C-alpha cells in the first residue's frame, strides 16, 4: 500500500503542476498510464464474460483449498489412548 500511496501523492503533485501550466507530461505518470492502457486493452480483448469465468474458477479454487486446509482431520479410531 505504501508504493500506491506514494504514487498517488506524486500524481496529485503532477496534476497540480499541470493545472498551473508548468508541465504537460511526466515520464513516471506516462509509464503507469501505459500500464493502465495495456491492462484495459487486455481486458477488452479477453472479454468480460470470459474474464468473469476465469475469476470465478480461480476464486472457487482458492476457497476450496482454504476449506480443505482448515478442515480438522478426523481422529483415527485406533489411536485412542486409555488412561
HELIX and SHEET records of a PDB file:
HELIX    1   1 UNK A    2  UNK A   19  1                                  18    
HELIX    2   2 UNK A   27  UNK A   46  1                                  20    
HELIX    3   3 UNK A   48  UNK A   70  1                                  23    
HELIX    4   4 UNK A   77  UNK A   79  5                                   3    
END                                                                             
